[in-house]
Amino acid sequence: MQLKTSQRLIESNISSTKIDLKLIFDNKNNPQALIRVLVEKEMIPSVTNRICGLCGVQGEMTFVTDRNVIDGCRLQCKHKIERIVDGKITRKMCGHRISVRTGTFFSKSKLQLSQILQLIYYTVMQMPQNSIKEIGCHGTHTMVDWQNFVREVIKNYYYDKVEALGGPGEVVEIDESKFGRRKYHKGHLVEGIWIWGGIERSSGRVIMCPVQYRDKRTLHALIKRWIKPGTTILSDCWAAYNGLEELGYKHLKVNHSKNFKDPVTGACTNRIESSWRHAKH
């Protein structure tokens, strides 16, 4: 799966350029029409900008019917190749054919394009798996694979797009919390995962990231990625947060074994702790 094409795919589904169910079903039995829509939405490269695998020329290709492939058509290179035959220069169309899916998010799938788009749409809309299975010929394994693909792309998309918190004059509270532990000592024991998070006081924007380790190297890397230099950071006295001043932050701590709010600096982490409660319920 190619990330750039995948990101365009998600943008097309969750931003203003939407692919809706009506569009999918209207073109379900007309693959060429659906392909043209996908080209328009930048989910498949334009036929005017393809590289031929035979002659190596980048240029316009044309649709040709091919009932032996699932899309019902392929792309054919229109480039004229010059050859010398019996001392004469002749020009003949290359004619090499490639799949319309070459170099796209869809390239390795054996499903119809309309089926893939349905799976993506239902995943983005958070439809239950049982409901998706009832719709058509999607086995559980295929459905789970595509759901995982889509979630991974969404994660990567937002990782690149979401702006870091804070900046000069801004205050960000940070903390870590474990999710998935057994409640009130009831039920089977679940090990759970650690989540590191931060909340920007002025806007209420929150960042939460799963972490395998809570060591200095891991947490400092997250802070540098998600909190802008010049920010005033409020935290507890977890040792891994030592040295934030050297990274360009102002750092105030509160010792929770003694106070909820530092009596001298006024530092507290109530906002991020409240965010954990909301996230867990």
N, C-alpha and C positions, 0 to 999 in steps of 0.2 A: 504494500500500500504506500502510495507516495503522499507525503505530508502536505505539500503545497496544494495539490489537487484536493486532498481531503479537507483542508481548511476552507477552500472555496465551497466545497460541498456543504459544510456545516454553516458557513456564512449564508448560503443560499436558503437554508432551512430555518435559521433562527434570526435572520436579520430582515431588512425590508424587501430583499429579493427572494420571495418565498416560492417553494415548490409545494403546491397543495394537492390534496387527494383528487380533486376534479381534474387537474392537469394530468395527473398520472393515469387515471382511468380513461380519460378522453383519448389518450394516445396509446393505450395498453396494447392494441392490436395493430398499431402502426409504428413499428420500431424507428423508421427513418424520421418520422415527425417528432417522436420523443427525443431522438438523438439531436435533432436540430434545436429543440428546446434546451437540452443540456448544454449544447454549444453556446447558445445565447446566454445561459446562466453561468458560463465559464466552468462548468463541471466536466466538460470534455473539450479538448483543444479544438480550435477552429480547423475546418478542412482546408483552409487557405494557408495554414502554417504547420504542416506536417513534414517530417523528415522521412524520406523513402529509405527503407532498409537495404535496398538493392543498389540504386544509383547514388544514394547519399545526398540527393538534392532536397532542400527545404522549399516547399512551395505548395501549390494547390493540388488537392486530390478530389476525386469525384466518387459519389456513391454508386456502387454496382450491386445488383441483386445477387444474393448467394444464400440459397435455401439450406445449405449444409451447415450454416452457423446459426447460433441461437438468436442473433440480432436480425437475421434475415438479409443482411447486407454487409459489405466490406468497403474499404476505401481503396481506390486504385490510383496509382501515380500517373499523372498526365504529362510528365516531363518528356520532352523529345530528346532522344539519344542519337547522336551522330555516329554513323559507322561508315567505313570505307569498304565497299563491295565492288570487286572487279574494277578498281580504280575510280569508282564513283562514290561521292558522298551521299549517303542516304540518311534520312531522319525517321526514326521509328519511336512510337510511344513506349516508354518503359513498361507500363502495364503491371508493375509489381503491386500486389494487394496486401493490405494489412488490416488487422482488426480495428474497428472504431474505438475499442477500449484500450488500445496500446498506450502505455504511459499514463494510465488513469487509475483512480480509486477502484474501478470495476474490473481491472484487467485479469485477475486470477479467479474470478467467480464464474460459476456455471449457471447461475440464476439469470432469468430475464431481467433487463434493466428495470422494468416496471415493478418486479418483485423486490429488487434491491431497494428501490426508492420507497416502496411501502414499508419495508423493514426499518429503514432509516427514519421515516416519518413517524411510525408508531413508537420507535425507541425515543425519539426526541420528545414526543408527546406523552411519554411515560405510560403507555398502554400496558396492562398486565400481560405476562407471557401467555397465559391460557387464552386470552382474547386474540393475541397475534396468531397462535397456532390454529385457531378456528377459521381464520380468514383464508388460508390457502396452503400450498404445498411447501411449507417450511418445517423441516424437522427440527427437533429441539437443539441438536448440535449446531446446525446452520444458524438458527435464530440467536443462540447465545454468542456464537462467534461474531455475528454482525453487530449485536448489541455492544459487545466488548470493543469492536473496532470503532464504533461511533463514540462511545464514552471516552476512549483514548484520544480521539481526534478533538473532542470537545475540551478535554483537559488541556491538551497542547495548545489549542486555540486560545483559551482563556489565560493560560500561563503567559503567552506572548502578548495578549491584549490588555490584561488588567494592569492598571497603573499602581506603582508602589505607594505605600502610605507615607504620610508625614512630609517633612521638609522643614526649613528654617521657620521657627515660630510655632510649629505644630507639636502636639503631644500624642504619643502612641503608647498604649499599655500592652505589654506582652506577657505570655504565660504558656504553660503546657498543661494538658489534661489527658487522662487516660479514658478512652471510650471502650465500652463493651464489657466492663467488669460486672460480676454478679452483684445484684442489688440486695441490700439488707441481709446478706449471707443466705439468700434463697436461690433455688434453682442450681443448674450445673455451672461449674466454674468456667468462665470464658476469659482467656488471657487478655484480650483487648489490644488496642493499639494506642500509641501516644500521638497526640495532635498538638502541634505548636501553632499559636495564633497571636494575632495582634489586632487592636482596634484603635482607630483614629478618633480622638475625642471630639474634634470639631465637626466631623461629618458622620460619624457612626459607621464608617466603612470598616469591614472586617476581612482579614485574611486568615485562613486556616489551612495548615499543611500537615499531612501524616509524616511522622518521623520514625525511623527505626532506632535511632540513638539520640540521646539528649546531651551529647558531649559538646564541648566548646566548639570544635571544628564544624559540627553539623549545624548548631544553632547560629553561629556567627555567619555561616554561608547563607542561611535563610534570612537573617536580618539584613545583610548586605543586598540581597535580591529584592526584598519586599518592603524595606524601610529606607527612605531617602536620607542621605547625609544631612546633618544639621538638625535632625529631629531630637526632641527631648524624649527619651525612652524611660518608661516606668516599669519596674519589674520587682519580683521578690529577690531573695538573696541566693538563688541558685548559682553555684560557683561557675557554671558554664557561661554566665553572662559577664563575668569579669573581663575587663579590657575593652569594653565598647567605646570608651573615650578615644582609644587609639584608632578606631575606625571612623571617627568623625562625628560621634554622637555625644549628646549630653545625657548622662545616665544617673537616674535617681532610683534608690532602692527602698523597699519597705520590708522590715523583718517581721514576717507573719507569726513568728513564735512569741513576739512581744506586742505587736500592734497591728491593727488593720490599716491604720494610716500613720505614716511617719510623723511624729510630733514636731519635728524640726522643718523638714522640707515639704510636708503635706502630701508626699507621694503615696498613692494607693492604686490598687489594681482591681477595684470593684467592677469596672465596666467590662473588662475581659472575662472576669469570673462569672458575671451575669450572662455573658454570651455563651459560655460553656453550658450553663443550665438550659438556655433556650435550644442549643444545638442537640442536647441529649434527650429532649422531650418532644 
